[in-house]
């Protein structure tokens, strides 16, 4: 329920105190003397009667009465009191001003006379006597001599002590200006709605939560969206996420306004369009944001046109051709970077405003071209241009007269191509053609050009020599009618020629038997190549080489080859026989060595056991020393026999290796310890640099044999205080192990033989303890493991390094 006017509240309070009853009572008493005239200047303009009910406390009445009278007289709203017969009995001063009436005109006047009849009937229809109150009812009243005006009327029924209706109070507020404002606002709204709905620009309204609450028809048409697609949807859904972030970054809610911001929007099918967006924040009377209005215009076509213009501008700026624009008087107004570069300038300020003819070597010719341009609308010509430094260069000019949409000339435009190199190239081609003709005429091969129908269009001098026909007897004839081909070969050659032309197939080194004009037989080797112009086949070139002498030589060579083949067969038989003999000798050698080793081992065994005992028992020092030397020699011989047997065993063995995972560092550490025990009299440092995580796949016993042999070899060949370094490198699944010393080294000539059986270098040749089989045994073991072994040395006295490879365990 709407809140009651303050005056109504005050009047209800007065009614409770009995004031209104006394006022009505006093007014009724005055009605008994209707002939009494009210003075115009009477101060008691409200006709309030000041006799009160005795039952009311005088003090209370005084305070409330004074308050009521102050409100009644000074309220800026008209107030009227009417009796039970609906006659005006009291009013405040503002009523007279509002109705343009005097006291005499108002007193006991029927209240219905203040209203047009239709408005009074509308008031009557409200049945206020039963309801008791009606406030803020819009109606119209009559202002004296001024016609009707709009008011807001509130009515309150007044009752006496017994509850009977004794009158009513009317509160009248002039709302003429408000109604005019409302009518203007309505007109404005109608105009706005007309503009809003019929605007060729999309408009959206959002609430404080940025949800779309209103839009015009153009929005739906532009975005292809329906009411269901738009109503109460977040406005950000109309934009790609990056564009919404860009809009957010403008901080428009704080700024209040942002207009002509270019962005992108989404249509229903997710098609992106370019728009020009203006946003305005809406605020309520408290200054809080209540929404926003967005106006966006489709600028997709404009952006496309701008982009096309930009591309065209960039194309002209980026063109490798020089471009210049001048006014109709020939003064330059624009040049692109290529023009500056071509003419040797760095800044267009050096050029713009100057006459175009100043940039040519022959100004008169340039002036003639400009005249021609006005007569013929355009021209293409070759001119000599002059650079900033005065140097000259050749240019191909393409110029045209530019007209506006009304065909009026507005400027001249020209593009330029530096053809200096082209001119040089043409000269080179001319010279090249001359050189080609010289080569063509003097080459040893026979060359002829045929069109695609087989007609001969050109030949070199060698054709006359080969065929016996003169040039004028050949040019213009078809190759089939010349008479140089044998009749039986004609169908074949015609087929080959057609296939070559139709399928672009070349003919490579076909041998033909030709006939000289004098009937002499000629052998020739023929090849063809297709000739094309603008990717169109126009003919073929035929190259013939006289191979008559070569054919004769081939016959002789064939006979010689036959003799050679017979010789080769005989030689192959001899080689086969000799190979069998060598294999037999090698087998006999192996058997001999094996038997010899076994035969030597038998007598050596007791000697090895007996000689140390004999040496121990002998007292004579000289004899004891001789026995010791004999014992050393026997052990050397035994070692040689053992090594020989070992080599033969490994060489011939087909046994399967016992492959296991070996930690390289730990295994070599044990081998080093053993070798240092054997050679404890040598002061040598052995550095084991192998990573402790490297594991190889190998037969453990054979692996120890390799390391012991290589270490023993290094120790023997390294002087005291020397250094031996053992290292390993991993590459994919292969481990390369190296044993490096700084000892005697190996000559380049000896490196190729050190892995051969019983081979000793010059330095170790006198070492009777060496069998010459250690490195051979290492080679056999490594190769059985699928690895490789080799040695490197920079020469005598520069040390050596032995390498071998094994497979990694990982």
C-alpha positions in Angstrom: 0.0 0.0 0.0 1.3 3.4 -0.9 2.3 5.8 1.9 -0.4 8.4 2.9 0.5 12.1 2.3 1.8 13.9 5.4 -1.3 16.2 5.5 -3.6 13.3 5.6 -1.7 11.9 8.6 -2.0 15.3 10.4 -5.7 15.5 9.7 -6.3 12.0 11.0 -4.5 13.1 14.2 -6.7 16.2 14.5 -9.8 14.1 14.0 -8.8 11.9 17.0 -8.5 15.1 19.2 -12.0 16.2 18.2 -10.8 19.2 16.3 -12.4 18.3 13.0 -15.8 17.9 14.7 -15.6 21.4 16.2 -14.5 22.8 12.9 -17.5 21.2 11.1 -19.8 22.3 13.9 -18.5 25.9 13.7 -18.9 25.9 9.9 -22.5 24.6 10.2 -23.4 27.4 12.6 -22.2 29.9 10.1 -24.4 28.3 7.5 -27.5 29.3 9.6 -26.7 32.9 8.6 -26.2 32.6 4.9 -26.7 36.4 4.4 -23.6 37.1 6.3 -20.9 38.5 4.0 -17.3 37.4 4.4 -14.8 40.3 4.3 -12.3 40.0 1.5 -9.4 41.1 3.7 -10.4 39.0 6.7 -7.4 37.4 8.3 -9.4 34.3 9.1 -9.3 33.2 5.5 -9.7 29.6 6.5 -12.9 30.2 8.5 -11.6 28.0 11.3 -14.0 28.2 14.3 -12.2 28.5 17.6 -14.8 27.0 20.0 -13.7 23.5 21.2 -15.3 20.7 23.1 -14.9 21.1 26.8 -13.9 17.5 27.3 -10.6 18.2 25.5 -7.7 19.4 27.5 -7.0 23.0 26.7 -3.3 22.6 26.8 -3.3 19.6 24.5 -5.7 21.3 22.1 -3.6 24.4 22.1 -0.4 22.7 21.0 -2.1 20.4 18.4 -4.4 23.0 17.1 -1.6 25.5 16.5 0.4 22.7 14.7 -2.6 21.8 12.5 -3.3 25.5 11.7 0.3 26.1 10.8 0.3 23.1 8.4 -3.1 23.9 7.0 -2.2 27.6 6.2 1.4 27.1 5.0 1.3 23.8 3.1 2.3 24.4 -0.6 -0.6 22.1 -1.7 -4.3 23.2 -1.9 -6.5 21.8 0.9 -10.2 22.1 1.0 -12.8 21.0 3.7 -16.4 20.3 2.5 -19.5 19.6 4.6 -21.8 16.7 4.3 -23.6 18.4 1.4 -20.3 18.6 -0.5 -20.0 22.4 -0.1 -16.7 24.1 0.5 -16.5 25.4 4.0 -12.8 25.9 4.5 -9.6 26.0 2.5 -6.0 27.2 2.8 -4.5 30.2 1.0 -2.8 28.0 -1.7 -6.3 26.9 -2.8 -7.2 30.4 -3.8 -3.9 30.8 -5.8 -4.3 27.4 -7.5 -7.9 28.0 -8.6 -7.5 31.7 -9.2 -10.6 32.3 -7.0 -11.4 34.6 -4.0 -12.9 33.7 -0.6 -16.4 34.8 -1.7 -16.1 32.6 -4.8 -15.1 29.6 -2.8 -17.2 29.7 0.4 -20.1 27.3 0.3 -19.4 26.6 -3.4 -20.3 23.1 -4.5 -17.1 21.1 -4.8 -18.4 19.4 -8.0 -18.3 22.8 -9.8 -14.5 22.7 -9.6 -14.3 19.7 -11.9 -15.4 19.0 -15.5 -18.5 16.8 -15.4 -16.8 13.7 -16.8 -14.0 14.1 -14.2 -16.6 14.4 -11.4 -18.4 11.3 -12.5 -15.0 9.5 -12.4 -14.5 10.7 -8.8 -18.0 9.6 -7.9 -17.3 6.2 -9.3 -14.6 5.7 -6.7 -17.3 5.5 -4.0 -15.0 7.3 -1.5 -17.8 7.8 1.2 -17.7 4.0 1.7 -14.0 3.5 1.3 -13.1 6.4 3.6 -10.0 7.5 1.6 -8.6 7.9 -1.9 -5.2 9.4 -2.4 -3.1 10.3 -5.4 -5.9 10.1 -7.9 -5.0 12.0 -11.2 -7.8 14.2 -12.5 -8.5 17.6 -14.0 -9.9 20.8 -12.4 -11.2 24.1 -13.6 -9.0 27.2 -13.0 -11.1 30.4 -13.2 -10.6 32.1 -16.6 -7.8 29.8 -17.5 -9.5 26.5 -18.3 -8.6 23.0 -17.2 -5.4 21.9 -15.5 -4.0 18.5 -14.2 -4.0 17.7 -10.5 -3.2 14.9 -8.2 -6.2 14.6 -5.8 -6.3 12.8 -2.4 -9.7 12.6 -0.5 -10.4 11.7 3.1 -13.9 11.3 4.6 -14.4 13.1 8.0 -16.7 11.6 10.7 -18.2 13.2 13.9 -18.4 11.9 17.5 -21.2 9.4 16.7 -19.3 8.1 13.6 -21.5 9.9 11.1 -19.9 11.4 8.0 -19.7 15.2 8.5 -17.6 16.1 5.5 -14.4 15.4 3.7 -10.9 16.8 3.2 -9.5 17.3 -0.3 -5.7 17.6 -0.9 -5.0 19.0 -4.4 -1.5 19.1 -6.0 -1.0 20.9 -9.3 0.8 18.4 -11.6 0.4 20.4 -14.8 4.1 20.7 -15.3 4.6 17.1 -14.3 2.0 15.9 -16.9 3.6 18.2 -19.5 6.9 16.6 -18.6 5.4 13.2 -18.8 3.9 14.0 -22.2 7.2 15.3 -23.3 8.9 12.3 -21.9 6.4 10.0 -23.6 6.9 11.8 -26.9 10.7 11.6 -26.3 10.3 7.9 -25.5 8.3 7.3 -28.6 10.9 9.1 -30.6 13.6 7.2 -28.9 11.8 3.9 -29.5 11.3 4.8 -33.1 15.0 5.6 -33.4 15.9 2.6 -31.3 13.8 0.2 -33.3 14.5 1.6 -36.8 18.2 2.5 -36.3 20.6 0.9 -38.8 23.0 0.5 -35.9 22.8 -2.3 -33.3 21.9 -1.2 -29.8 21.9 -3.3 -26.6 21.0 -2.5 -23.0 22.4 -4.5 -20.1 21.5 -4.6 -16.4 24.0 -4.1 -13.5 25.1 -7.7 -13.9 26.0 -7.2 -17.5 23.0 -9.3 -18.8 21.3 -8.2 -21.9 17.8 -6.9 -21.1 16.9 -4.9 -24.3 18.0 -4.5 -27.9 16.7 -3.3 -31.2 15.7 -5.3 -34.2 18.9 -4.5 -36.1 20.9 -6.3 -33.3 19.0 -9.5 -34.1 19.5 -9.1 -37.9 23.2 -8.2 -37.6 24.1 -11.1 -35.2 21.5 -13.6 -36.6 20.2 -14.1 -33.0 16.7 -14.5 -31.7 15.1 -13.2 -28.5 15.9 -16.5 -26.8 19.5 -16.1 -27.9 19.8 -12.6 -26.4 17.5 -12.1 -23.4 19.3 -12.2 -20.0 22.4 -13.6 -21.7 25.8 -12.3 -20.5 26.9 -9.6 -22.9 30.4 -11.0 -23.0 29.0 -14.1 -24.9 28.7 -11.7 -27.9 32.5 -11.3 -28.1 35.5 -13.6 -28.7 37.3 -14.0 -25.3 40.4 -12.0 -26.4 38.2 -9.1 -27.5 36.2 -9.2 -24.2 39.5 -9.0 -22.3 40.5 -6.0 -24.5 37.2 -4.3 -23.7 37.6 -5.1 -20.0 41.1 -3.5 -20.0 39.5 -0.2 -21.0 38.1 0.0 -17.5 34.8 1.5 -18.9 32.8 1.0 -15.6 35.1 3.5 -13.9 35.5 5.9 -16.9 31.7 5.9 -17.7 32.1 6.2 -21.4 34.1 4.7 -24.3 33.2 5.4 -27.9 34.5 4.4 -31.3 36.4 1.4 -30.1 37.1 -1.2 -32.9 36.6 -4.8 -31.8 35.1 -8.0 -33.0 31.7 -9.8 -32.3 30.3 -13.3 -32.8 27.3 -14.1 -34.9 25.2 -17.1 -34.2 27.2 -19.4 -36.5 30.4 -18.2 -34.7 31.3 -16.1 -37.7 33.4 -13.1 -36.6 32.5 -9.6 -37.7 34.3 -6.3 -37.2 32.4 -3.6 -35.3 32.8 0.0 -34.1 31.7 -0.1 -30.5 30.6 2.7 -28.2 29.8 2.0 -24.5 28.1 4.2 -21.9 27.6 3.3 -18.3 24.1 3.9 -16.8 23.7 5.0 -13.1 20.7 5.4 -10.8 19.9 8.3 -8.5 22.4 7.0 -5.9 25.2 7.0 -8.4 25.4 3.2 -8.5 25.8 1.4 -11.9 22.4 0.2 -13.0 23.5 -1.0 -16.5 25.1 0.1 -19.7 24.2 0.8 -23.3 26.2 -0.5 -26.2 26.0 0.9 -29.7 27.9 -1.1 -32.3 28.2 -0.6 -36.0 29.2 -3.3 -38.5 32.5 -2.2 -40.1 33.4 -5.5 -41.7 33.1 -4.2 -45.2 34.9 -1.0 -44.2 37.7 -3.1 -42.6 37.9 -5.2 -45.7 38.1 -2.1 -47.9 40.6 -0.6 -45.6 42.6 -3.8 -45.6 42.4 -3.9 -49.4 43.6 -0.3 -49.6 46.3 -1.0 -47.1 47.4 -4.1 -49.0 47.4 -2.1 -52.2 49.4 0.7 -50.5 51.8 -1.8 -49.1 52.0 -3.6 -52.4 53.0 -0.3 -54.1 55.4 0.5 -51.3 56.9 -3.0 -51.4 56.9 -3.4 -55.1 60.3 -4.2 -56.6 59.3 -2.0 -59.5 59.8 1.7 -59.0 56.5 3.6 -58.8 55.9 7.4 -59.1 52.8 9.6 -59.1 52.8 13.2 -60.4 50.2 15.9 -60.7 48.9 16.9 -64.1 51.8 19.4 -64.4 54.4 16.7 -64.1 55.5 17.5 -60.5 56.1 14.4 -58.4 53.7 13.8 -55.5 54.7 10.3 -54.5 57.5 7.8 -55.1 57.9 4.3 -53.5 61.1 3.0 -51.8 62.1 1.1 -55.0 62.1 4.4 -56.9 64.5 6.0 -54.3 66.8 3.0 -54.4 66.7 2.8 -58.2 67.6 6.5 -58.6 70.1 6.5 -55.7 68.2 8.7 -53.3 67.7 8.2 -49.5 64.7 10.4 -48.8 61.6 11.3 -50.8 62.0 15.0 -49.7 64.8 15.2 -52.3 62.4 14.2 -55.0 58.8 15.3 -54.3 57.8 18.6 -55.9 60.3 18.3 -58.7 59.4 17.9 -62.4 59.5 14.3 -63.6 61.5 15.1 -66.7 64.5 16.1 -64.5 65.2 12.4 -63.8 65.8 11.4 -67.4 68.9 11.7 -69.5 66.9 13.1 -72.5 64.4 15.5 -71.1 62.9 16.2 -74.5 62.0 12.6 -75.0 60.5 12.5 -71.4 58.4 15.6 -72.2 57.1 13.9 -75.4 56.0 10.9 -73.4 54.0 13.1 -71.0 52.2 14.6 -74.0 51.6 11.2 -75.5 50.1 10.2 -72.1 47.4 12.8 -72.4 46.6 11.8 -76.0 46.7 8.0 -75.7 45.8 7.5 -71.9 48.9 5.3 -71.5 52.3 4.2 -73.0 55.1 1.8 -72.7 58.6 2.8 -73.6 62.3 2.4 -72.9 64.3 5.4 -71.7 67.7 6.1 -70.2 67.4 7.4 -66.6 69.8 9.5 -64.6 70.7 8.7 -61.0 71.5 11.2 -58.3 75.2 10.7 -58.8 74.8 11.3 -62.6 75.2 7.7 -63.7 72.9 6.4 -66.4 70.8 3.2 -66.6 68.1 1.8 -68.9 64.5 1.7 -67.7 61.3 0.3 -69.1 58.5 2.7 -68.4 54.8 1.9 -68.2 52.7 5.1 -67.7 49.0 5.8 -67.5 46.6 8.8 -66.9 44.5 8.3 -63.8 40.9 9.6 -63.8 38.3 10.0 -61.1 34.8 8.6 -61.1 33.7 11.4 -63.4 36.5 10.5 -65.9 38.3 13.7 -65.1 42.2 13.4 -65.1 43.5 13.7 -61.6 47.1 12.6 -61.9 49.7 10.5 -63.8 51.2 7.2 -62.6 54.1 5.3 -63.9 56.1 2.2 -63.0 59.7 1.6 -63.9 61.7 -1.5 -64.3 65.5 -1.4 -64.4 66.4 -3.2 -67.6 70.1 -2.5 -67.5 70.9 -6.1 -66.6 68.3 -7.2 -69.1 70.0 -5.2 -71.8 73.4 -6.7 -70.8 71.7 -10.2 -70.9 70.4 -9.5 -74.4 73.9 -8.6 -75.5 75.2 -11.7 -73.8 72.6 -13.8 -75.5 73.4 -12.3 -78.9 77.1 -13.0 -78.3 76.2 -16.4 -77.0 74.2 -17.1 -80.1 77.2 -16.1 -82.2 79.4 -18.3 -80.0 76.9 -21.1 -80.3 76.8 -20.9 -84.0 80.6 -21.1 -84.1 80.5 -24.2 -81.9 77.5 -25.6 -83.7 79.3 -25.3 -87.0 82.6 -26.6 -85.8 81.7 -29.4 -83.4 82.7 -32.9 -84.4 79.2 -34.3 -83.9 76.5 -34.1 -86.6 73.6 -32.0 -85.4 70.3 -31.4 -87.1 67.1 -29.6 -86.0 63.7 -31.1 -87.0 60.2 -29.6 -86.5 57.5 -31.7 -85.0 56.5 -33.0 -88.4 60.0 -34.3 -89.1 61.0 -31.5 -91.5 64.7 -30.5 -91.3 65.0 -26.8 -90.4 68.7 -26.5 -89.6 72.0 -28.5 -89.8 75.7 -28.0 -89.1 78.5 -28.5 -91.5 79.2 -32.0 -90.2 75.9 -33.2 -91.7 77.2 -32.5 -95.2 80.4 -34.4 -94.5 78.6 -37.4 -93.0 75.8 -37.7 -95.7 77.5 -36.3 -98.8 74.5 -34.0 -99.4 74.8 -30.2 -99.5 72.9 -27.9 -97.1 70.3 -26.8 -99.8 69.7 -30.5 -100.6 68.8 -31.2 -96.9 67.0 -28.1 -95.5 63.2 -28.3 -95.8 63.1 -32.0 -96.6 61.6 -34.7 -94.3 64.2 -36.9 -92.7 62.5 -40.0 -94.2 62.9 -38.7 -97.8 66.6 -37.7 -97.5 67.9 -41.2 -98.6 70.4 -41.7 -95.8 68.3 -44.3 -93.9 68.0 -47.8 -95.1 64.5 -48.7 -96.3 64.1 -51.5 -93.8 64.9 -49.1 -90.9 62.3 -46.4 -92.0 59.3 -47.8 -90.1 61.3 -48.2 -87.0 62.7 -44.6 -87.1 59.3 -43.1 -87.9 57.8 -44.9 -84.9 60.7 -43.7 -82.6 60.3 -40.1 -83.9 56.5 -40.0 -83.3 56.9 -41.5 -79.8 59.6 -39.0 -79.0 57.4 -36.0 -80.1 54.1 -37.3 -78.6 55.4 -38.6 -75.3 58.4 -36.3 -74.9 60.7 -39.4 -74.8 64.4 -39.0 -75.7 66.3 -41.4 -77.8 69.7 -42.3 -76.2 72.6 -43.7 -78.3 70.8 -45.9 -80.8 73.1 -47.4 -83.4 72.1 -47.0 -87.0 73.5 -48.0 -90.4 73.4 -45.0 -92.7 74.1 -44.7 -96.4 76.4 -42.0 -97.8 75.3 -40.2 -101.1 78.0 -42.2 -102.8 76.6 -45.5 -101.5 79.3 -46.0 -98.8 78.1 -47.7 -95.6 78.3 -45.6 -92.5 77.8 -46.6 -88.8 76.4 -43.8 -86.6 75.3 -43.5 -82.9 72.1 -41.4 -82.7 70.4 -39.6 -79.8 67.5 -37.1 -79.7 66.3 -34.3 -77.4 62.9 -32.5 -77.4 62.8 -28.8 -78.2 60.2 -26.7 -76.3 59.1 -23.1 -76.5 56.9 -21.8 -73.6 56.4 -25.5 -72.6 55.1 -26.3 -76.1 56.9 -29.0 -78.1 58.1 -27.5 -81.4 60.5 -30.2 -82.6 63.6 -32.2 -81.8 67.4 -32.1 -82.1 69.2 -35.1 -83.6 72.8 -35.7 -82.7 74.8 -38.2 -84.8 78.3 -39.4 -84.2 80.2 -41.3 -86.9 81.3 -44.5 -85.2 82.5 -46.3 -88.3 86.1 -46.4 -87.2 85.0 -47.4 -83.7 82.9 -50.2 -85.1 86.1 -51.5 -86.8 88.0 -51.1 -83.6 85.2 -52.9 -81.7 85.5 -55.9 -84.0 89.3 -56.0 -83.3 88.6 -55.6 -79.6 86.0 -58.4 -79.6 88.6 -60.7 -81.1 91.1 -59.6 -78.5 88.5 -60.1 -75.7 87.8 -63.6 -76.9 91.5 -64.3 -76.6 91.6 -62.7 -73.2 88.6 -64.7 -72.0 90.4 -67.9 -72.9 93.5 -66.7 -71.1 91.4 -65.8 -68.0 89.9 -69.2 -67.9 93.3 -70.8 -68.1 94.5 -68.4 -65.4 91.5 -69.2 -63.2 92.3 -72.9 -63.4 95.9 -72.3 -62.4 94.8 -70.0 -59.5 92.3 -72.6 -58.3 95.0 -75.3 -58.4 97.5 -73.0 -56.7 95.0 -72.0 -54.0 94.3 -75.7 -53.2 98.1 -76.3 -53.0 98.4 -73.3 -50.6 95.5 -74.5 -48.4 97.1 -77.9 -48.3 100.5 -76.4 -47.3 98.8 -74.2 -44.6 97.0 -77.3 -43.3 100.3 -79.2 -43.3 101.9 -76.2 -41.6 99.3 -76.2 -38.8 99.6 -80.0 -38.4 103.4 -79.7 -38.3 103.3 -76.9 -35.7 100.8 -78.9 -33.6 102.8 -82.1 -33.8 106.0 -80.3 -33.2 104.6 -78.5 -30.1 103.3 -81.8 -28.7 106.6 -83.5 -29.5 108.6 -80.7 -27.8 106.3 -80.7 -24.8 107.0 -84.4 -24.0 110.8 -84.0 -23.4 110.4 -80.5 -21.9 108.2 -81.6 -19.1 110.8 -83.6 -17.2 113.5 -81.0 -17.9 111.2 -78.2 -16.4 110.7 -80.4 -13.3 114.3 -81.7 -13.0 116.5 -78.7 -13.7 115.3 -76.6 -10.7 116.2 -79.6 -8.4 119.5 -80.1 -10.1 120.3 -76.3 -9.7 119.4 -76.6 -6.0 121.7 -79.6 -5.3 124.7 -78.3 -7.3 127.5 -76.8 -5.1 129.8 -75.5 -7.8 128.8 -71.8 -8.4 129.8 -71.9 -12.1 127.9 -75.1 -12.8 125.0 -73.8 -10.8 124.8 -70.6 -12.9 124.9 -72.7 -16.1 122.1 -74.9 -14.9 120.1 -71.8 -14.0 120.6 -70.4 -17.5 119.6 -73.8 -19.0 116.5 -73.8 -16.8 115.5 -70.3 -18.1 116.0 -71.4 -21.7 113.9 -74.5 -21.2 111.1 -72.4 -19.6 111.3 -70.0 -22.5 111.0 -72.9 -25.0 108.1 -74.3 -22.9 106.3 -70.9 -23.0 106.7 -70.8 -26.7 105.3 -74.3 -27.1 102.3 -73.4 -24.8 101.6 -70.1 -26.6 101.8 -71.9 -30.0 99.3 -74.5 -28.9 97.1 -71.9 -27.4 97.1 -69.9 -30.6 96.2 -72.9 -32.7 93.5 -73.9 -30.2 91.9 -70.5 -30.4 92.4 -70.2 -34.2 90.7 -73.6 -34.9 88.3 -73.6 -32.0 84.5 -73.6 -32.7 83.5 -73.8 -29.1 80.7 -71.5 -27.8 82.1 -68.7 -25.6 80.9 -68.5 -22.0 79.6 -64.9 -22.2 78.9 -63.2 -18.9 78.5 -59.6 -17.6 81.9 -58.3 -16.4 82.4 -55.1 -14.4 85.2 -53.6 -16.5 86.9 -51.5 -13.8 86.9 -54.3 -11.2 88.1 -57.0 -13.6 91.0 -54.9 -14.9 91.9 -53.9 -11.3 92.6 -57.6 -10.6 94.7 -58.0 -13.8 96.8 -54.9 -12.9 97.5 -56.5 -9.5 98.7 -59.7 -11.1 100.9 -57.9 -13.6 102.5 -55.8 -10.9 103.3 -58.9 -8.9 105.1 -60.4 -11.9 107.0 -57.2 -12.7 107.6 -56.0 -9.2 111.1 -54.9 -10.1 109.8 -52.1 -12.4 108.7 -48.7 -11.1 105.6 -48.1 -13.3 102.4 -46.3 -12.5 99.2 -47.9 -14.0 96.2 -45.6 -13.9 92.8 -47.3 -14.2 90.5 -44.5 -15.5 87.5 -46.7 -16.3 84.1 -45.7 -15.0 83.0 -48.1 -12.3 79.5 -48.4 -13.9 80.7 -49.8 -17.3 79.8 -53.5 -17.8 80.8 -55.5 -20.9 79.7 -58.9 -22.2 82.7 -61.3 -22.6 84.1 -64.7 -21.7 85.9 -64.0 -18.4 88.9 -66.2 -19.0 89.5 -65.0 -22.5 89.0 -61.4 -21.3 91.7 -61.8 -18.7 94.0 -63.2 -21.4 93.5 -60.1 -23.5 94.2 -57.7 -20.6 97.2 -59.6 -19.3 98.8 -59.8 -22.8 98.3 -56.1 -23.4 99.4 -55.0 -19.9 102.5 -57.4 -20.1 103.3 -56.0 -23.5 103.0 -52.3 -22.2 105.1 -53.0 -19.1 107.8 -54.6 -21.1 108.0 -51.7 -23.5 107.7 -48.9 -20.9 110.8 -47.6 -19.0 111.0 -47.2 -15.2 108.8 -44.4 -13.8 106.7 -44.7 -16.9 102.9 -44.4 -17.0 100.3 -46.8 -18.4 96.7 -45.5 -18.7 93.7 -47.8 -19.1 90.5 -46.1 -20.2 87.1 -46.9 -21.9 84.6 -45.0 -24.0 80.9 -45.9 -24.6 79.2 -45.3 -27.9 75.7 -46.7 -28.2 76.1 -50.5 -27.4 79.9 -50.7 -28.0 82.7 -50.2 -25.4 86.1 -49.2 -26.7 88.9 -50.1 -24.2 92.4 -48.6 -24.6 95.8 -49.4 -23.0 98.2 -46.5 -23.5 101.9 -46.4 -22.6 104.6 -43.8 -22.9 107.2 -46.4 -23.9 109.3 -47.3 -26.9 106.5 -46.8 -29.5 106.0 -48.5 -32.8 107.1 -47.4 -36.3 104.4 -46.9 -38.9 105.8 -49.7 -41.1 105.6 -52.2 -38.2 102.0 -51.2 -37.1 100.6 -53.2 -40.1 102.3 -56.5 -38.9 102.2 -56.5 -35.1 99.1 -58.8 -34.9 100.7 -61.4 -37.2 101.8 -64.8 -35.8 105.4 -64.8 -34.4 106.0 -61.2 -35.4 108.3 -59.1 -33.2 109.2 -55.5 -33.5 112.8 -54.5 -33.9 113.1 -53.6 -30.2 111.5 -56.8 -28.9 113.2 -59.1 -31.4 116.0 -59.9 -29.0 113.6 -60.6 -26.1 113.9 -64.4 -25.9 111.0 -64.5 -23.4 108.6 -63.1 -26.1 106.9 -65.7 -28.3 105.6 -63.2 -30.8 102.1 -64.7 -30.4 100.6 -62.6 -27.6 99.0 -59.9 -29.8 97.9 -62.6 -32.3 96.1 -64.4 -29.5 94.4 -61.1 -28.5 93.3 -60.6 -32.1 91.7 -64.0 -32.3 89.9 -63.6 -28.9 88.6 -60.1 -29.7 87.3 -61.2 -33.2 85.6 -64.3 -31.6 83.7 -61.8 -29.4 82.7 -59.9 -32.5 85.0 -56.9 -31.8 87.9 -55.2 -33.4 91.5 -54.6 -32.2 94.1 -52.1 -33.5 97.1 -50.1 -32.4 98.2 -46.5 -32.8 101.6 -44.9 -32.3 103.3 -41.6 -33.4 106.6 -43.4 -33.9 109.6 -44.7 -32.1 110.0 -43.4 -28.6 106.6 -41.8 -28.5 104.6 -44.5 -26.8 101.7 -46.6 -28.2 98.0 -47.2 -27.6 96.2 -50.5 -28.1 92.4 -50.4 -28.6 89.8 -53.2 -28.7 86.0 -53.2 -28.7 83.4 -55.3 -26.8 79.6 -55.2 -26.6 78.1 -53.3 -23.7 75.9 -55.1 -21.2 73.3 -52.3 -21.4 
